[in-house]
Amino acid sequence: MIVDPGAISAVRFAHLMNSVIVPRPIAFVTTVNAGGRVNAAPFSWFCGLATGPPLLGISISPRDGGPKDTLRNVRETREFVVNVVTEAMAAQIVKASGDWPDDVDELALVGLTAVPSGLVRPPRVAESPVNLECRLDREIALGESCFVVGEILRAHVRDEVLTEGRVDVTKLKPLARLGGERYTGLGQVLGLPRPKVERPPGSG
Ligand SMILES: Cc1cc2nc3c(=O)[nH]c(=O)nc-3n(C[C@H](O)[C@H](O)[C@H](O)COP(=O)(O)O)c2cc1C
């Protein structure tokens, strides 16, 4: 089968992308509006972007021709928190993804706990073992979508997910998104050391 984007609807091509760019980590993003009202929603078009400074990115599509609540709040306050999603949080983050009105606090709705952040106004999610406090670095228009780039100002990492001071993915138990309404856990974890190749000094 050959599929050219122009030959099918954008929605169908998005389904194809969602099914083949897998598995995707999920950022459960907490924000507040200028008045301090809390919002939370999951985003899986999400990735790390750079390490110096530490940057991450989230692609937010429009809804009904306008910005989703998360994007509107990020524009208002320039702050957000990425909460890592575990398998145990699956049902709650999916429920939070409903098109709830903007006066609904999705954390309260789904029974997750807001705790204060250290450097930004949006709260962290207590049930999430890792929270990344972010400040908006820039916003990049990508067609109809908006790519939000955040600088990580502080990471909160719960001790239970550490082994010898490093995050142990088998303890973290992250949830990942697949195509459609399917999700997965870690499955088999392979440990494969990279080859050590000697390079002459100054070779780049
Ligand atoms: C697991 C999961 C991942 C999602 N990823 C994205 C995404 O990357 N970008 C996006 O625009 N919407 C994504 N959505 C849909 C949003 O969560 C949904 O539109 C939500 O209502 C937005 O909430 P808000 O209006 O409070 O920002 C995802 C939904 C789920 C369940």
The ligand as an SDF file (V2000), in Angstrom:
LIG
                    3D

 31 33  0  0  0  0  0  0  0  0999 V2000
   -2.8470    9.5650   25.7110 C   0  0  0  0  0  0  0  0  0  0  0  0
   -3.2940   10.7870   24.9650 C   0  0  0  0  0  0  0  0  0  0  0  0
   -2.3660   11.5250   24.2540 C   0  0  0  0  0  0  0  0  0  0  0  0
   -2.7590   12.7050   23.5880 C   0  0  0  0  0  0  0  0  0  0  0  0
   -1.8210   13.4070   22.8860 N   0  0  0  0  0  0  0  0  0  0  0  0
   -2.1510   14.5720   22.2970 C   0  0  0  0  0  0  0  0  0  0  0  0
   -1.1510   15.3590   21.6290 C   0  0  0  0  0  0  0  0  0  0  0  0
    0.0270   15.0180   21.5920 O   0  0  0  0  0  0  0  0  0  0  0  0
   -1.5580   16.5460   21.0720 N   0  0  0  0  0  0  0  0  0  0  0  0
   -2.8480   16.9910   21.1510 C   0  0  0  0  0  0  0  0  0  0  0  0
   -3.1480   18.0670   20.6510 O   0  0  0  0  0  0  0  0  0  0  0  0
   -3.8040   16.2590   21.7920 N   0  0  0  0  0  0  0  0  0  0  0  0
   -3.4890   15.0910   22.3760 C   0  0  0  0  0  0  0  0  0  0  0  0
   -4.4320   14.3530   23.0450 N   0  0  0  0  0  0  0  0  0  0  0  0
   -5.7800   14.9060   23.1880 C   0  0  0  0  0  0  0  0  0  0  0  0
   -5.8500   15.9050   24.3610 C   0  0  0  0  0  0  0  0  0  0  0  0
   -5.4900   15.2850   25.5840 O   0  0  0  0  0  0  0  0  0  0  0  0
   -7.2820   16.4340   24.4680 C   0  0  0  0  0  0  0  0  0  0  0  0
   -7.5670   17.2050   23.3190 O   0  0  0  0  0  0  0  0  0  0  0  0
   -7.5450   17.2350   25.7170 C   0  0  0  0  0  0  0  0  0  0  0  0
   -8.9350   17.4580   25.8520 O   0  0  0  0  0  0  0  0  0  0  0  0
   -6.8640   18.5850   25.7260 C   0  0  0  0  0  0  0  0  0  0  0  0
   -7.1960   19.1960   26.9600 O   0  0  0  0  0  0  0  0  0  0  0  0
   -7.1550   20.7360   27.2550 P   0  0  0  0  0  0  0  0  0  0  0  0
   -8.2140   21.4210   26.3990 O   0  0  0  0  0  0  0  0  0  0  0  0
   -7.4710   20.7950   28.7170 O   0  0  0  0  0  0  0  0  0  0  0  0
   -5.7790   21.2240   26.9290 O   0  0  0  0  0  0  0  0  0  0  0  0
   -4.0940   13.1390   23.6470 C   0  0  0  0  0  0  0  0  0  0  0  0
   -5.0530   12.3610   24.3390 C   0  0  0  0  0  0  0  0  0  0  0  0
   -4.6430   11.1880   24.9770 C   0  0  0  0  0  0  0  0  0  0  0  0
   -5.6730   10.3630   25.7030 C   0  0  0  0  0  0  0  0  0  0  0  0
  1  2  1  0
  2  3  1  0
  2 30  2  0
  3  4  2  0
  4  5  1  0
  4 28  1  0
  5  6  2  0
  6  7  1  0
  6 13  1  0
  7  8  2  0
  7  9  1  0
  9 10  1  0
 10 11  2  0
 10 12  1  0
 12 13  2  0
 13 14  1  0
 14 15  1  0
 14 28  1  0
 15 16  1  0
 16 17  1  0
 16 18  1  0
 18 19  1  0
 18 20  1  0
 20 21  1  0
 20 22  1  0
 22 23  1  0
 23 24  1  0
 24 25  2  0
 24 26  1  0
 24 27  1  0
 28 29  2  0
 29 30  1  0
 30 31  1  0
M  END
$$$$
